[in-house]
């Protein structure tokens, strides 16, 4: 039992880290820079830790830029305001993401400019061969270590971790939580202390300051674990951070 829980939790946070660090803060927003060599390293690490859930940096980056541009409007790729249920929103998101990644959907150049792309690697990492091999590897872990039948209920979640992570923020962080800033959409800070989503829960902060590497830091309890890793990687010279605007208490506007 302990092995399965450890495997699940490690997969949850490692997959999520590369989604928020590489796909979201780097590919979508350019919150920091890195060399092309390190970029390829992080492509590979994202595939390794997301596994069967691998998301294309290009598809994710373009779609997320569209989300910010059209937040909570009919053109938003995912909005609880226009999607009737969580599962309909997830399916719509998947459809738009796939169309962007395969380039069957025409998008404005402003959404594609500077988004990292490694077409050959994406083709392999998104292939059914790759996904099935990862799925088989996860299943073997459960075959070997699952001592109770109900532990198998975690396995389908691992097959779909990236969509699950996205749905938590795109649905719940637009419906529940608190707001530090009045912005032109329904974004909220889903958790006051983000133990679950590696800083992604501070969604209202992020919609106010989209290009900041630090999603937290507005209130004392808003600690962003991914930002702490970003600072370490910056200190090691792996990435280069731009100087960020300091948020002063007078800027914070409470909202119900």
Secondary structure, 3 states (H helix, E strand, C coil): CHHHHHHHHHHHHHHHHHHHHHHHHHHHCCCEECCHHHHHHHHHHHHHHHHHHCCCHHHHHHHHHHHHHCCCCCCCCCCCCCCCCHHHHHHHHHHHHHHHHCCCCCCCHHHHCCCCCCHHHHHHHCCHHHHHHHHHHHHHHHHHHCCCHHHHHHHHHHHCHHHHHHHHHHHHCCCCCEECCCCCCCCCECCCCCCCCCCCCEHHHHHHCCCCCCCCCCCCCCCCHHHHHHHHHHHCCCCEECCCCCCCHHHCCCEC
